[in-house]
Amino acid sequence: MEQKFQRVSCTRYVPVTSLVVDHRYQILGAERAVTRFGPTVMLRMVDTDNTAIKMYLPRHYAAVFTDDDVEKINSGTYAYDLVSKGMRRGWVTLKLETHQT
């Protein structure tokens, strides 16, 4: 219960470039958002120090999420981890992996 409380109260936004390479970030939830760069998906995840973070996906990744995918992530039907694979040709490479408990 203490960890859940801390996750809710310490949520901060992080840029995709700050993700630790090869670390599995458990996705807690997702929602559609519109930023100054256009429509995207905002993910709520567990950070390396077990606190909650929010991150906007780059548009080319956000485009693959359907409304149904967002609903299933939020309901717990889909359980994924986001893994950064680092920079390639100036772009951050991300991978979705099934969450392992």
C-alpha positions in Angstrom: 0.0 0.0 0.0 2.8 2.4 0.8 4.4 1.8 -2.6 1.1 2.5 -4.4 0.6 5.7 -2.4 4.1 6.9 -3.3 3.5 6.2 -7.0 0.4 8.4 -7.0 1.9 11.3 -5.0 5.3 11.5 -6.8 4.3 11.4 -10.4 6.6 13.5 -12.6 6.9 13.9 -16.4 10.1 12.6 -18.0 11.4 12.9 -21.6 11.7 9.7 -23.6 15.4 10.3 -23.9 15.9 10.0 -20.1 14.8 6.4 -20.0 17.4 3.9 -18.9 18.4 1.6 -21.8 17.2 -2.0 -21.3 15.2 -1.2 -18.1 11.7 -2.6 -18.1 9.2 0.2 -17.2 5.9 -1.3 -16.1 3.0 0.5 -17.8 0.3 1.4 -15.2 -2.0 3.3 -17.6 -2.4 5.2 -20.8 -4.4 8.1 -22.1 -4.7 10.0 -25.3 -3.4 13.6 -25.2 -2.8 16.5 -27.5 0.5 18.4 -27.1 1.9 21.3 -29.1 3.4 18.6 -31.4 0.0 17.0 -32.1 -1.9 14.0 -30.8 0.0 11.4 -28.8 -0.4 8.8 -26.0 0.8 9.6 -22.4 1.9 6.5 -20.5 2.0 6.2 -16.7 4.9 3.9 -15.7 6.9 2.8 -12.7 10.4 4.4 -12.7 13.7 2.7 -11.6 13.2 4.1 -8.0 9.7 2.6 -7.9 7.9 6.0 -8.2 5.4 6.8 -10.9 6.4 8.8 -14.0 4.5 10.0 -17.0 5.9 10.1 -20.5 4.5 11.2 -23.9 5.3 8.8 -26.6 6.8 10.0 -29.9 4.1 10.3 -32.5 5.3 7.4 -34.6 4.8 5.1 -31.6 1.6 6.7 -30.4 0.1 6.2 -33.9 0.0 2.4 -33.4 -2.2 2.6 -30.2 -5.9 2.3 -30.8 -8.6 3.4 -28.4 -9.2 -0.2 -27.6 -5.5 -0.7 -26.8 -5.6 2.2 -24.4 -8.8 0.8 -22.7 -7.3 -2.6 -22.3 -4.1 -1.2 -20.8 -6.1 0.8 -18.3 -8.4 -2.2 -17.4 -5.4 -4.5 -16.9 -6.4 -6.7 -19.8 -3.1 -5.8 -21.4 0.0 -5.8 -19.2 3.1 -4.4 -20.9 6.6 -3.0 -20.0 8.2 -0.3 -22.1 11.9 -0.8 -22.8 14.2 1.8 -24.3 16.8 0.4 -26.7 18.7 3.7 -26.9 19.3 6.1 -29.7 19.5 5.1 -33.4 20.1 7.7 -36.1 18.8 10.4 -33.8 15.7 8.6 -32.8 14.9 6.8 -29.5 14.0 3.1 -30.1 11.3 1.7 -27.9 10.0 -1.8 -27.4 6.8 -3.1 -25.8 7.2 -6.4 -23.9 4.7 -8.5 -22.0 4.9 -7.6 -18.3 6.5 -10.3 -16.2 5.4 -10.4 -12.5 
